[in-house]
């Protein structure tokens, strides 16, 4: 029995962790408990040394000193302030009036506002709840199909998962060891493409089944002409300025993501104050919610570090790499299996749990196969976005159910989400087929012609002979420069 456990410790730990999660044990404690329990077993069997636990304080302190994770409370706080200060309500009302004459106009407004909220809040719950409270009753009142209305709202809210400043992209960058700015730049265009796919779906429904997405009646369009133009400008300019303040400064290299988050939080407070909607009660609620979410993330990350310490100690990463790198089809086979696995796990786990448990195991394998980790992270983020939409456990569906009128059936919400889950799967296939959608937003490495490089090393008479031994004009500085160039060329050929 002991021999079997020693030979299969890595799969035993992984299966045990999955069982704990499926039972419903809290994720952070399930990870930490598995790590400590199997570490003790490994020490007893002689596989691990007692000094393993001496590495725990350093790993936990590494979490606390990680500047990248500071962006999470900043962006969360910014999103909560904007959501509770009524920005979503103003945007939906104005954009609804703008698109009202079109068939499916309200659905277009929801998608557009969902993308704007995603680019300013980065919080799925805030987007879904805001649009569910405001737009769902209006859409149902004017004859929209219940499945289409609920599906559009839930899907548009989940755009906060992929459009920067997404929280999951911050965590994905941290777990893959990449820059948050690069992850944001890589995800920006795929986020816009996914938004356009939603728009195309609504257009198709409006053309072939117009009764499901009618235009807004003339008596409901209260704003026209110059009054509508003024409302659009005054409503759209502040959030667009905030988007530039956050994302523009990050993309231009002026600010780090953490600094961008701090500026975004300050901008959100300024907007709420300008609208005269900032109060101590709102501020306290936002701070409490931010503290809870940040604590939730940090506790999961601590548990994941404890688990990974033992898992890596028994060479679990090598087991995973051997398991996945040997798949038929090379990179494509690996990507297909991984995306199917993540899609299935998303039925039971949310994106935080997937990011902390699955991504650290998949990243080294992807890197060993020569896959760009920024593109891989964006691909997984789009896939994990379906975790919010999966019936029956999708969190976006739960958020919408909590604010939907009693007349809306839960089955209608589930059926309405399915077409958008299919669209997200199509988006995963598009990213695999066209990786340029991610790489086009990234800075390309500048190509340098090594043969044209001249290295001038200062010479010194100290320690040199009066003339070369072989009588040639070569000097030690020439030899040093040649050695450096040879080393650089050797590295480039690897």
ROKOLNU-269263 format. One line per 5 residues: number of its first residue (from 1); their letters; for each residue x, y, z of C-alpha. Coordinates in steps of 0.05 Angstrom, whole numbers. Example, Ala and Ser with C-alpha at 12.3 -4.5 7.8 and 13.67 -1.06 7.14 Angstrom:
2
1	as	246/-90/156; 273/-21/143 .
//
This chain:
494
1	xxxxx	0/0/0; 57/47/18; 92/32/-48; 29/47/-87; 19/113/-50 .
6	xxxxx	91/134/-62; 87/117/-137; 20/153/-147; 23/209/-96; 10/266/-147 .
11	xxxxx	-54/237/-177; -79/218/-107; -70/290/-83; -105/318/-145; -164/270/-140 .
16	xxxxx	-171/284/-65; -173/359/-78; -227/350/-132; -269/308/-84; -263/361/-29 .
21	xxxxx	-286/415/-78; -345/374/-104; -368/360/-33; -374/434/-23; -318/446/26 .
26	xxxxx	-293/519/24; -242/524/-31; -185/559/7; -190/510/65; -197/449/19 .
31	xxxxx	-132/469/-16; -94/483/47; -119/421/83; -100/376/25; -31/407/21 .
36	xxxxx	-16/399/96; -47/329/102; -9/299/43; 55/336/63; 52/300/130 .
41	xxxxx	40/233/94; 98/248/48; 144/262/107; 121/198/141; 136/158/78 .
46	xxxxx	204/191/70; 185/225/4; 191/295/33; 234/327/86; 207/362/148 .
51	xxxxx	241/426/123; 186/430/70; 142/470/119; 198/521/128; 183/546/58 .
56	xxxxx	110/563/76; 123/631/111; 164/656/52; 110/634/1; 54/668/41 .
61	xxxxx	95/731/51; 106/731/-25; 30/738/-33; 26/796/16; 83/833/-18 .
66	xxxxx	57/823/-89; 44/892/-117; 4/865/-176; -52/841/-131; -63/912/-105 .
71	xxxxx	-100/926/-170; -157/879/-148; -184/922/-90; -174/986/-131; -214/961/-191 .
76	xxxxx	-267/928/-147; -277/992/-107; -281/1033/-172; -335/986/-200; -377/986/-138 .
81	xxxxx	-376/1062/-131; -396/1070/-204; -451/1018/-200; -482/1047/-137; -476/1119/-159 .
86	xxxxx	-526/1107/-216; -479/1109/-276; -508/1045/-305; -579/1072/-299; -561/1137/-335 .
91	xxxxx	-525/1099/-390; -581/1049/-402; -633/1104/-404; -594/1147/-453; -569/1092/-499 .
96	xxxxx	-638/1060/-498; -667/1125/-525; -613/1128/-578; -624/1058/-605; -699/1057/-589 .
101	xxxxx	-724/1066/-662; -687/1003/-684; -713/932/-677; -675/902/-620; -653/972/-600 .
106	xxxxx	-659/959/-525; -617/895/-533; -564/935/-570; -565/986/-514; -555/931/-462 .
111	xxxxx	-495/902/-500; -464/971/-511; -474/990/-438; -448/922/-416; -384/934/-454 .
116	xxxxx	-377/1004/-425; -390/978/-354; -339/923/-366; -287/974/-386; -300/1016/-325 .
121	xxxxx	-321/968/-269; -290/900/-285; -340/867/-238; -391/818/-267; -439/820/-209 .
126	xxxxx	-445/896/-211; -459/896/-286; -511/839/-286; -549/864/-225; -550/936/-250 .
131	xxxxx	-576/918/-320; -624/866/-292; -656/916/-245; -661/972/-296; -669/943/-366 .
136	xxxxx	-704/876/-357; -771/905/-334; -769/955/-392; -752/902/-444; -808/857/-419 .
141	xxxxx	-857/915/-417; -845/931/-491; -854/859/-515; -784/829/-516; -779/754/-513 .
146	xxxxx	-761/734/-442; -706/686/-464; -673/738/-509; -678/793/-456; -648/751/-399 .
151	xxxxx	-595/721/-444; -571/789/-470; -567/818/-399; -529/758/-370; -481/754/-429 .
156	xxxxx	-468/829/-431; -453/829/-357; -400/775/-366; -362/820/-414; -330/847/-350 .
161	xxxxx	-293/780/-349; -253/792/-413; -253/867/-427; -200/903/-385; -196/920/-328 .
166	xxxxx	-220/849/-314; -202/819/-247; -191/751/-276; -138/778/-324; -100/806/-264 .
171	xxxxx	-100/738/-231; -84/703/-297; -23/748/-307; 0/735/-236; -7/659/-242 .
176	xxxxx	27/656/-310; 83/704/-290; 66/755/-343; 53/830/-344; -18/853/-328 .
181	xxxxx	-10/908/-379; 7/857/-434; -52/814/-413; -98/874/-417; -71/894/-485 .
186	xxxxx	-78/823/-511; -150/816/-486; -176/883/-511; -189/865/-584; -218/795/-568 .
191	xxxxx	-266/830/-519; -290/876/-574; -297/818/-623; -339/779/-573; -383/841/-563 .
196	xxxxx	-393/846/-638; -414/772/-640; -468/788/-589; -492/846/-633; -493/801/-695 .
201	xxxxx	-536/750/-658; -586/804/-638; -587/830/-710; -603/760/-736; -659/751/-685 .
206	xxxxx	-687/820/-702; -687/804/-777; -716/734/-776; -759/738/-713; -777/812/-705 .
211	xxxxx	-832/797/-655; -779/775/-605; -741/842/-608; -789/899/-626; -771/972/-632 .
216	xxxxx	-786/1021/-577; -855/1053/-587; -855/1127/-607; -889/1148/-542; -832/1116/-502 .
221	xxxxx	-778/1156/-538; -780/1220/-497; -714/1249/-521; -703/1273/-592; -657/1318/-632 .
226	xxxxx	-611/1366/-595; -637/1344/-527; -618/1271/-542; -550/1292/-569; -536/1333/-506 .
231	xxxxx	-556/1275/-461; -512/1227/-500; -452/1273/-494; -461/1288/-420; -473/1215/-404 .
236	xxxxx	-420/1182/-447; -361/1231/-438; -348/1218/-364; -344/1141/-369; -303/1146/-433 .
241	xxxxx	-255/1193/-399; -250/1145/-341; -235/1088/-389; -178/1129/-419; -154/1148/-350 .
246	xxxxx	-149/1075/-331; -135/1035/-394; -105/1090/-437; -51/1105/-386; -36/1031/-378 .
251	xxxxx	-31/1018/-453; 12/1080/-464; 60/1058/-409; 46/1119/-367; 19/1080/-308 .
256	xxxxx	23/1009/-281; -43/970/-273; -40/984/-198; -31/1058/-210; -86/1056/-263 .
261	xxxxx	-133/1023/-213; -117/1077/-161; -132/1132/-212; -196/1095/-232; -220/1092/-160 .
266	xxxxx	-205/1166/-151; -242/1181/-217; -302/1140/-194; -306/1179/-129; -301/1244/-167 .
271	xxxxx	-357/1224/-215; -402/1202/-158; -388/1267/-121; -403/1308/-184; -470/1273/-191 .
276	xxxxx	-484/1287/-118; -494/1213/-105; -435/1201/-59; -455/1188/13; -423/1157/74 .
281	xxxxx	-471/1098/68; -451/1085/-4; -377/1092/13; -382/1044/71; -419/991/30 .
286	xxxxx	-368/996/-26; -310/990/23; -340/930/59; -355/893/-6; -284/908/-32 .
291	xxxxx	-253/882/33; -294/818/29; -277/804/-43; -203/819/-33; -200/775/29 .
296	xxxxx	-235/720/-10; -182/723/-65; -123/726/-17; -148/666/24; -156/624/-39 .
301	xxxxx	-87/645/-62; -57/625/6; -92/557/3; -67/548/-69; 5/563/-48 .
306	xxxxx	1/511/9; -28/459/-39; 22/474/-94; 81/468/-45; 64/395/-31 .
311	xxxxx	41/381/-102; 106/407/-132; 145/372/-76; 120/304/-101; 134/324/-173 .
316	xxxxx	61/334/-189; 78/387/-241; 120/335/-278; 61/286/-275; 15/338/-305 .
321	xxxxx	66/358/-358; 77/285/-378; 2/274/-380; -13/334/-425; 50/341/-467 .
326	xxxxx	42/269/-492; -26/283/-523; -32/269/-598; -35/331/-642; 19/372/-607 .
331	xxxxx	-3/443/-591; -71/436/-623; -86/371/-586; -64/403/-520; -107/465/-532 .
336	xxxxx	-169/424/-550; -163/379/-489; -148/437/-441; -206/479/-466; -254/420/-461 .
341	xxxxx	-228/407/-390; -236/480/-369; -305/483/-400; -328/422/-361; -296/445/-296 .
346	xxxxx	-331/512/-304; -397/477/-290; -374/468/-218; -319/519/-205; -319/594/-214 .
351	xxxxx	-263/632/-249; -225/648/-184; -219/574/-167; -201/555/-238; -148/610/-241 .
356	xxxxx	-115/589/-176; -120/513/-184; -118/496/-258; -78/552/-291; -13/542/-250 .
361	xxxxx	-13/469/-272; -26/484/-346; 21/544/-354; 87/505/-351; 61/453/-400 .
366	xxxxx	39/507/-449; 107/541/-444; 143/475/-455; 102/466/-519; 122/535/-544 .
371	xxxxx	54/568/-533; 54/643/-520; 29/651/-448; -6/718/-460; -48/687/-516 .
376	xxxxx	-59/624/-473; -83/667/-415; -132/706/-458; -157/641/-488; -170/611/-420 .
381	xxxxx	-203/675/-396; -253/673/-453; -266/599/-438; -274/612/-363; -324/667/-380 .
386	xxxxx	-373/611/-394; -369/592/-320; -416/652/-308; -465/628/-360; -468/552/-350 .
391	xxxxx	-537/527/-330; -551/510/-275; -492/537/-235; -473/601/-272; -464/659/-224 .
396	xxxxx	-490/710/-275; -554/670/-279; -560/670/-203; -548/746/-201; -602/756/-253 .
401	xxxxx	-650/709/-219; -643/749/-154; -667/814/-187; -714/788/-242; -789/796/-233 .
406	xxxxx	-828/735/-207; -860/728/-276; -793/708/-306; -782/633/-299; -715/605/-281 .
411	xxxxx	-718/559/-341; -726/620/-387; -661/649/-358; -625/582/-370; -651/575/-442 .
416	xxxxx	-635/647/-457; -562/636/-435; -549/576/-480; -541/614/-547; -490/661/-515 .
421	xxxxx	-451/602/-485; -448/575/-557; -423/643/-581; -368/641/-528; -347/572/-551 .
426	xxxxx	-344/598/-622; -300/655/-596; -252/604/-565; -247/570/-633; -235/637/-667 .
431	xxxxx	-178/653/-619; -145/586/-631; -151/596/-707; -130/669/-707; -80/682/-650 .
436	xxxxx	-64/749/-683; -126/777/-649; -85/775/-585; -15/789/-611; -35/850/-652 .
441	xxxxx	-45/889/-587; 24/872/-560; 90/905/-573; 131/862/-621; 203/845/-604 .
446	xxxxx	250/887/-646; 294/845/-692; 368/861/-686; 420/842/-738; 476/814/-695 .
451	xxxxx	526/818/-752; 518/894/-754; 531/903/-679; 598/933/-660; 621/925/-588 .
456	xxxxx	676/973/-568; 712/948/-506; 759/999/-474; 830/973/-475; 882/975/-419 .
461	xxxxx	956/963/-421; 954/931/-352; 971/857/-354; 980/856/-431; 1042/833/-467 .
466	xxxxx	1078/882/-512; 1057/845/-575; 1013/785/-592; 1047/719/-586; 1031/699/-658 .
471	xxxxx	1048/767/-685; 976/781/-708; 944/850/-696; 889/820/-652; 880/848/-582 .
476	xxxxx	846/823/-520; 789/874/-531; 775/845/-600; 773/775/-571; 726/798/-516 .
481	xxxxx	679/830/-566; 680/768/-610; 664/725/-549; 604/768/-532; 577/766/-603 .
486	xxxxx	586/691/-607; 548/682/-541; 490/726/-566; 486/687/-632; 486/622/-594 .
491	xxxx	427/645/-552; 388/667/-613; 396/599/-645; 365/563/-585 .
//
